Amino acid sequence: MSDDPNGPDRNAADRLRILEFQVDQLRRELERLERRHAEAIYSVAWHFAAPVRAIERAIRKLVAKPTASGSPVQVEAPPVPAATAPAPARRLLIDVTAIVAHDDRTGIQRVVRQVMRALYAETGLGVKPIAVRLHEGALWTCESYVAAETGRAKTSDDAKLAIETGDRLLMLDNSWKDFAAFGPVFAQVRQKGGAIVSCIYDLIPQLYKGASVGDVPQVHLAWLRAALLESDAIIAISRTVAEELCAFVDERRLPHRANLRVGWFHCGSDIAPAGAGDASAAVRNAFAGPTPTFLLVGTLEPRKGHQVALAAFDEVWRGGTQARLVFVGRRGWHVDAVIDDIAAHPEFGRRLFWFEQANDADLAWSYDHCAAALAPSYAEGFGLPIAEAAWRNKPALCSDIPVFREIGGEGALYFRVNDAHALATLVGDFLAGRAIADPTRVTRPTWREAALRIVHVILRDEWMRALP
């Protein structure tokens, strides 16, 4: 096998390891479901509820929509001609439709919230930022939401917004299921000499379908196809994602708007400053004392590597090393078996902790008091915990994937993806001082810098590439 860390043999081996991990993870989930199913069948409650389940099945059958057999039909569309050069921009319209309707506190909505706040706090942008939402086929202002998020005084009620010459519409929020509804707005923007810029957070639903749930891959692909045709430009949250997008479009020969520009920015890393609110007593206790504590921040979902981290620390603990492992993140999907492992672990509550509900003060405390952050994911769009840890001057131990190399650079420590033994070895080397990280060499922009980068790319046309 080649020694080149970025060579084809290495990439193929990593892909195989990821596939093996996905198969094993799904096997464990199925085994758990079988156990729960068997327990339910032989329980008294199962038999008492049988009539209710029969009624429920009948209702579902009546209201179920017919589904087409086979794979979804892929509708191919010809490339849309590029419009003439847009007029000079005076306003940047920022789509916040989904987050205004309901803030699920997802990673995407964290970006939306922070970028919007940063743009409203800035002066001398060269454009006026306006948060907008789609309502009945038109854009409306979001005065109440902006006031609540920025602390600014509300100066007017929400109102329908007229599109003006040169407006740039930044589709920053998650519009996967609602993108088509923006069609009339897109047409108005172009009629006024403006441009549509869509934000892409990752290609995980296409490149790693095993990491997704339900119909997410199909929904995401439908959105991507529409965004490629409707957008004048697409901006990604990392150069890695921008390059993956270009390669994906080339390989699949996906139709797109002629001269579609592709660029990128980096997410901000600054969270609540030290002392900004009190962390919960439970969080403070998890980090109390001299025992080094390792922190893994992120939703519990298969690609995030919680199972890898837990297996690694089992090895660390068996070796007699005193260390703690803290998970901070809400429950995701396809991780019930992992959650069972956490809850039933003999170290749970002693050297293993999981905080499903944590605010920014809890997160800041966790970063400030950890020995290092862990990032064992096998697929990401950015790698925010690496940057957030570096912002607090804490090192990160990361799986060796391209986007983590982009963010962590020479300042982070790396181990082979999905290799629990490799992570355990790195933890031991780190604690012994044999492996040293330098957080000052990690990419760690502020959210202000992230927002300014977006504006800079859009207004100055500093895109990475234009697709022919």
C-alpha positions in Angstrom: 0.0 0.0 0.0 1.2 3.5 -0.8 2.8 5.6 2.0 1.2 8.7 0.5 -1.4 9.9 3.1 -3.5 11.3 0.3 -2.8 8.6 -2.3 -5.5 6.4 -3.9 -4.6 3.3 -1.9 -5.0 5.2 1.4 -8.3 6.7 0.2 -9.6 3.4 -0.9 -8.7 1.8 2.5 -10.4 4.6 4.4 -13.5 4.2 2.3 -13.6 0.5 3.0 -13.1 1.1 6.7 -16.0 3.5 6.7 -18.3 1.1 4.8 -17.4 -1.7 7.2 -18.2 0.6 10.1 -21.6 1.5 8.6 -22.5 -2.2 8.1 -21.5 -3.0 11.7 -23.4 -0.1 13.1 -26.6 -1.0 11.2 -26.2 -4.6 12.3 -26.1 -3.5 15.9 -29.1 -1.3 15.4 -31.1 -4.2 13.9 -30.1 -6.6 16.7 -31.3 -4.0 19.2 -34.6 -3.7 17.4 -35.0 -7.4 17.3 -34.4 -7.6 21.1 -36.9 -4.9 21.8 -39.4 -6.5 19.4 -39.1 -9.8 21.2 -39.5 -8.2 24.6 -42.6 -6.4 23.4 -44.2 -9.5 21.9 -44.0 -11.5 25.1 -45.1 -8.6 27.3 -48.7 -8.3 28.6 -48.9 -4.7 27.4 -48.2 -5.9 23.8 -51.3 -8.1 23.9 -53.5 -5.4 25.5 -52.5 -2.9 22.8 -53.2 -5.3 19.9 -56.7 -3.9 19.0 -55.3 -0.3 19.0 -52.4 -1.3 16.7 -54.9 -2.9 14.2 -56.9 0.3 14.1 -53.7 2.3 13.6 -52.6 0.1 10.7 -56.0 0.5 9.1 -55.9 4.3 9.4 -52.4 4.4 7.9 -53.4 2.3 5.0 -56.3 4.6 4.2 -54.3 7.9 4.3 -51.1 6.5 2.8 -50.1 8.0 -0.5 -49.4 5.5 -3.3 -45.7 5.1 -3.9 -44.0 4.4 -7.2 -42.1 1.2 -7.5 -38.4 1.1 -8.1 -35.9 4.0 -7.9 -37.1 7.6 -8.0 -37.3 9.0 -11.5 -34.5 11.4 -12.1 -35.7 14.4 -14.2 -32.9 15.7 -16.4 -33.1 19.4 -17.4 -30.9 21.2 -19.8 -28.4 23.7 -18.4 -30.0 27.1 -17.8 -28.4 30.0 -19.7 -26.5 32.4 -17.5 -28.1 35.8 -17.1 -26.4 39.0 -18.0 -24.0 40.5 -15.4 -26.1 41.4 -12.4 -26.6 45.0 -11.4 -24.5 46.5 -8.5 -25.7 45.2 -5.2 -27.2 47.5 -2.6 -29.0 44.9 -0.4 -28.2 41.3 0.8 -31.4 39.4 1.5 -30.7 36.6 3.9 -33.2 33.7 3.9 -34.1 32.7 7.4 -37.4 31.0 6.6 -36.8 27.7 8.4 -35.2 29.1 11.5 -38.0 31.7 12.0 -40.6 28.9 11.7 -38.8 26.7 14.2 -35.2 26.8 15.6 -34.2 23.2 15.9 -30.7 24.3 17.1 -29.1 22.3 14.3 -25.6 23.0 12.9 -27.1 24.7 9.9 -29.3 26.9 12.0 -26.3 27.8 14.2 -24.6 29.1 11.1 -27.7 31.0 10.0 -28.2 32.6 13.4 -24.5 33.6 13.9 -24.0 34.9 10.3 -27.2 36.9 10.5 -26.2 38.4 13.9 -22.7 39.3 12.6 -24.0 41.0 9.5 -26.5 43.1 11.4 -23.8 44.2 13.8 -21.5 45.3 11.0 -21.2 48.7 9.5 -19.6 49.7 6.2 -20.5 46.4 4.5 -21.3 48.0 1.2 -24.7 46.3 1.2 -27.6 46.5 3.6 -28.4 43.1 5.2 -32.0 42.2 5.5 -33.3 38.9 7.0 -36.2 37.6 5.0 -38.7 34.7 5.1 -40.9 33.3 2.4 -44.6 33.8 3.0 -47.4 33.1 0.4 -44.9 33.3 -2.5 -43.3 36.5 -1.5 -40.4 37.7 0.8 -41.3 39.3 4.1 -39.0 41.1 6.5 -38.3 39.5 9.9 -38.2 42.5 12.3 -39.4 40.5 15.3 -36.9 37.7 14.8 -34.0 40.1 14.2 -34.8 42.1 17.3 -35.0 38.9 19.4 -31.6 37.6 18.1 -29.6 40.8 18.0 -31.0 42.8 20.9 -31.8 45.7 18.5 -35.0 47.7 19.0 -37.8 46.6 16.8 -38.5 49.6 14.5 -41.4 48.2 12.5 -43.7 45.2 12.0 -42.9 42.4 9.6 -44.0 43.4 6.1 -43.9 42.2 2.5 -40.6 43.2 0.9 -40.4 44.5 -2.7 -37.5 43.2 -4.7 -35.1 46.0 -5.8 -32.5 46.3 -8.6 -29.4 44.4 -7.8 -30.6 42.5 -4.8 -28.6 39.5 -3.9 -30.6 36.7 -2.3 -28.5 34.4 0.0 -30.3 31.1 0.5 -28.5 30.5 3.8 -31.1 28.5 5.7 -32.1 24.9 5.1 -34.6 25.1 2.2 -34.3 21.4 1.1 -38.0 20.8 1.1 -39.2 24.3 0.2 -36.8 25.4 -2.5 -39.3 25.1 -5.3 -41.6 27.5 -3.5 -39.1 30.3 -4.0 -39.5 30.0 -7.8 -41.5 33.3 -8.2 -39.1 35.1 -5.9 -36.1 33.9 -7.9 -37.7 35.1 -11.1 -38.3 38.6 -9.6 -34.7 38.8 -8.4 -33.4 38.1 -11.9 -35.9 40.5 -13.5 -34.4 43.2 -11.3 -30.8 42.4 -12.3 -30.1 40.5 -9.0 -28.6 37.1 -8.3 -29.3 34.0 -6.2 -26.6 32.5 -4.1 -27.3 29.2 -2.4 -25.3 27.8 0.6 -24.3 24.1 0.7 -23.2 22.6 4.0 -22.1 19.2 2.8 -22.6 16.4 0.4 -22.9 13.7 3.0 -26.4 12.5 2.0 -24.9 11.7 -1.5 -21.4 10.5 -0.6 -22.3 8.6 2.6 -25.9 7.5 2.3 -25.5 5.2 5.3 -25.0 8.3 7.5 -28.4 9.6 6.5 -31.9 8.7 7.6 -35.2 8.1 5.8 -35.6 10.0 2.5 -32.9 12.5 3.3 -30.6 11.4 0.3 -33.5 11.8 -2.1 -34.7 15.1 -0.7 -31.2 16.5 -0.6 -30.5 15.4 -4.2 -33.7 17.0 -5.4 -32.7 20.2 -3.7 -29.2 20.1 -5.1 -30.5 19.6 -8.7 -32.8 22.5 -8.3 -30.1 24.7 -6.7 -27.7 24.0 -9.5 -30.2 25.2 -12.0 -31.7 28.2 -10.1 -28.6 29.6 -8.4 -26.1 32.0 -10.0 -23.6 30.9 -7.4 -23.1 28.4 -4.6 -21.1 29.0 -1.5 -19.9 26.1 0.7 -18.8 26.1 4.3 -15.3 24.8 3.5 -13.0 24.5 0.5 -13.3 20.7 0.8 -17.1 20.8 0.3 -16.7 23.2 -2.6 -14.3 20.9 -4.3 -16.5 17.8 -3.6 -19.4 19.7 -5.2 -17.5 20.5 -8.3 -16.3 16.8 -8.6 -19.8 15.5 -7.9 -21.4 17.7 -10.6 -18.6 16.7 -13.1 -18.9 13.0 -12.4 -22.7 12.9 -12.5 -22.9 15.4 -15.3 -25.6 17.2 -13.4 -27.3 20.1 -15.3 -26.5 23.5 -13.9 -26.7 27.1 -14.8 -24.0 28.1 -17.2 -21.0 29.7 -15.6 -22.2 28.7 -12.2 -19.7 30.1 -9.7 -18.6 28.0 -6.7 -16.9 29.4 -3.6 -16.4 28.8 0.1 -16.1 30.4 3.5 -15.2 29.0 7.0 -17.6 29.0 9.9 -16.9 31.0 13.0 -15.3 29.4 16.1 -16.1 31.9 18.8 -18.8 30.8 21.2 -19.9 32.3 24.6 -16.9 34.0 26.2 -15.6 32.7 29.5 -17.9 33.8 32.3 -20.8 34.5 30.1 -23.4 32.7 32.2 -23.0 29.8 34.5 -22.6 26.2 33.3 -24.9 23.6 35.0 -23.7 21.9 38.1 -23.7 18.6 36.4 -21.4 19.9 33.6 -19.0 21.5 36.1 -18.8 18.3 38.1 -18.0 16.2 35.0 -14.8 18.3 34.6 -13.9 18.8 38.3 -10.6 17.7 39.7 -7.2 16.9 38.1 -8.3 13.9 35.9 -7.8 14.9 32.2 -11.2 15.0 30.4 -11.7 14.6 26.7 -14.7 16.3 25.1 -16.7 15.2 22.0 -19.2 17.8 20.8 -21.8 16.9 18.3 -25.2 15.3 17.7 -25.2 11.5 18.3 -25.4 10.1 14.8 -23.5 7.3 13.1 -20.9 9.4 11.3 -19.8 11.4 14.3 -17.8 8.5 15.8 -19.2 8.3 19.3 -18.9 4.5 19.1 -15.3 4.8 18.0 -14.5 7.1 20.9 -16.2 4.8 23.4 -14.3 1.8 22.2 -11.0 3.8 22.3 -11.6 4.8 25.9 -12.5 1.3 26.9 -9.0 0.4 25.8 -7.5 3.4 27.5 -9.3 2.5 30.8 -8.3 -1.1 30.5 -4.7 0.0 30.3 -5.1 1.8 33.7 -5.0 5.3 32.4 -7.1 7.8 34.3 -9.1 9.9 31.9 -12.7 10.9 31.4 -14.8 11.1 28.3 -17.7 13.6 27.9 -20.2 13.6 25.1 -22.2 16.9 24.5 -24.9 16.7 21.9 -28.5 15.8 21.3 -29.8 12.4 20.3 -29.8 11.8 16.6 -30.8 8.8 14.5 -29.6 5.2 14.2 -27.6 5.4 17.4 -30.0 3.6 19.9 -27.5 0.8 20.3 -24.7 3.3 21.0 -26.9 5.0 23.6 -27.6 1.7 25.2 -23.9 1.1 25.5 -23.4 4.5 27.1 -26.2 4.2 29.6 -25.3 0.7 30.6 -21.5 1.4 30.7 -20.0 0.7 34.2 -18.2 4.1 33.9 -21.3 6.1 33.1 -21.6 8.9 35.6 -18.0 8.2 36.8 -15.6 8.6 33.9 -18.2 8.7 31.1 -20.8 11.4 30.7 -23.4 12.5 28.2 -25.1 15.8 28.2 -28.0 15.9 25.8 -29.1 19.4 26.6 -26.3 21.9 26.8 -26.4 25.7 26.2 -23.5 27.9 25.1 -22.4 28.5 28.7 -22.2 24.7 29.2 -20.2 24.4 26.0 -17.8 27.2 26.8 -17.1 25.6 30.2 -16.6 22.2 28.7 -14.0 23.6 26.2 -12.3 25.6 28.8 -11.9 22.7 31.2 -11.2 19.8 28.8 -7.7 18.4 28.1 -8.6 18.1 24.4 -11.5 17.9 22.1 -12.2 14.8 20.0 -13.4 14.8 16.4 -13.7 11.1 15.3 -16.1 11.7 12.5 -15.7 10.0 9.2 -17.6 12.7 7.2 -18.1 16.4 7.9 -18.8 19.6 6.1 -16.5 21.7 8.3 -15.4 20.4 11.7 -16.6 23.1 14.1 -15.4 21.5 17.3 -11.8 21.6 16.1 -12.1 25.3 15.5 -14.1 26.0 18.7 -11.6 24.1 20.8 -8.7 26.0 19.2 -10.5 29.3 19.9 -10.4 28.3 23.6 -6.7 27.4 23.1 -7.4 23.7 23.4 -6.0 20.9 21.2 -8.0 18.5 19.1 -7.5 14.9 18.2 -9.1 14.3 14.8 -9.8 11.5 12.4 -7.7 11.9 9.3 -10.2 13.2 6.7 -9.7 16.0 4.2 -11.9 18.6 5.7 -10.3 18.1 9.2 -6.9 18.6 7.5 -8.2 21.8 6.0 -9.4 23.2 9.4 -6.8 21.6 11.7 -3.8 22.0 9.5 -0.5 21.5 11.3 -2.1 22.5 14.6 -4.2 19.3 15.3 -3.4 15.7 15.9 -4.7 13.0 13.6 -5.5 9.2 13.8 -6.7 6.8 11.1 -10.4 7.2 10.5 -12.8 4.8 12.3 -9.8 3.1 14.1 -10.5 3.0 17.8 -7.1 1.5 18.6 -5.4 4.3 16.8 -7.4 6.9 18.8 -6.5 5.1 22.1 -2.9 5.1 21.1 -3.0 8.8 20.3 -4.8 9.6 23.6 -1.9 7.8 25.4 0.7 9.6 23.4 -1.0 13.0 24.0 -1.2 12.4 27.8 2.4 11.3 27.9 3.5 14.4 26.0 4.7 12.4 23.0 2.1 14.0 20.7 1.8 17.8 20.9 -0.8 20.0 19.2 -0.6 23.7 18.6 -4.1 25.3 18.6 -2.7 28.6 17.3 -2.1 26.9 14.0 -5.7 25.8 13.6 -8.1 27.7 11.3 -10.3 29.6 13.8 -12.1 32.6 12.3 -14.7 34.5 14.3 -18.3 34.6 13.1 -17.7 38.2 12.1 -14.9 37.1 9.9 -17.1 34.3 8.5 -19.9 36.8 7.6 -17.4 39.2 6.1 -15.9 36.5 4.0 -19.4 35.6 2.6 -20.0 39.3 1.7 -16.5 39.6 0.2 -16.9 36.6 -2.1 -20.4 37.6 -3.2 -19.7 41.3 -3.8 -16.2 41.0 -5.3 -16.9 37.8 -7.3 -14.0 36.0 -5.7 -15.2 32.5 -6.4 -13.0 29.4 -6.5 -14.3 28.1 -9.8 -16.9 28.6 -12.4 -18.6 25.5 -13.8 -18.9 25.7 -17.6 
